[in-house]
Amino acid sequence: MGQNTGDQVTVDVAIIGGGPAGLSAALVLGRALRRVLVVDAGNPRNAAAKRSHGFLSRDGIEPEALRSLAREELRRYELVEIWHDAVEEVRLIEGRFQVRASNGSVANSRVAVFATGMKERLPEWPGLADVYGRSVFPCPYCDGWEMRNAPLALFGGGASLLAHIKLIHNWTNDLIVCSDGPAELKAEEREQLAQRGIDLIEQPIAALESIEGQLAHIVFADGKKVARSGGFMADTGAYQASGIPLQLGITMDKSGQYRTKGHGRTRIQGLYIVGDAKHGFTGIAGAVGEGYEAGVAINRALVDADW
């Protein structure tokens, strides 16, 4: 499963991205006797997270430990290879995909799967990096139970703010909303917050204070400090981790996700997109399921093509 500079390989399926979706697809295809290459740069979206929750049988596992277990399981399938490298270019040449890694290695593949995920563009608040993934999180389904009934803050101010407020309020009644400027809330929506004792603070955020990753105070531009022990981000500024599908002719929808059909298929025959790159956020369980479904669909397509 190693890689040497300048390698040239021919495979059935090249999977770009070694997160839950990509590795799940690789497992299905390896068991289907397909020669599979996974190329992974090792920059996962949840790198800041200390624990991963909500995946049956692995609730609370460290994210890197989960990826390590998955890679170890793939080792028993000799037709599956992993390159620990970044993909620089993917070209479609006469119905085949040419995948070029950053060290010059090239794979020629019948099918290409993008499981490249998303990246975050977080606000530049001093102190946010110290708490993000430790006591301030993007997903309440992943970390809400651990924060239940705690004094929390919801950070955000966009058009979907009220929906996020309702969601986080499910886990705690001790909630404030920090919009870092004017919040997009109607008068009746503001009244709903007041009726539930939810303070809305529209002052710009100056800094987050913490102790060993645990949020302690939110500091506002007017000097006001509010004690909180954790929080959630309504918007992490997520964007596509890879722009290569755009270069191949795949378009995005208005929310910034690549357009796909069933099981991750795209308008280009043999090109699939799964996981967060397809949906924006799937969670680990959803990503694994998508990888499995895509793997089955890909193998069926190859079986039919070879009949």
Helices and strands as residue ranges (DSSP letters): E 8-16, H 20-31, E 36-40, H 63-74, E 80-84, E 87-93, E 96-101, E 106-114, E 118-119, H 128-131, E 136-137, H 140-143, G 145-147, E 152-155, H 161-169, E 175-178, H 187-195, E 199-201, E 205-211, E 214-220, E 225-227, E 230-233, E 239-240, H 244-247, G 262-264, E 271-273, H 276-279, H 283-306
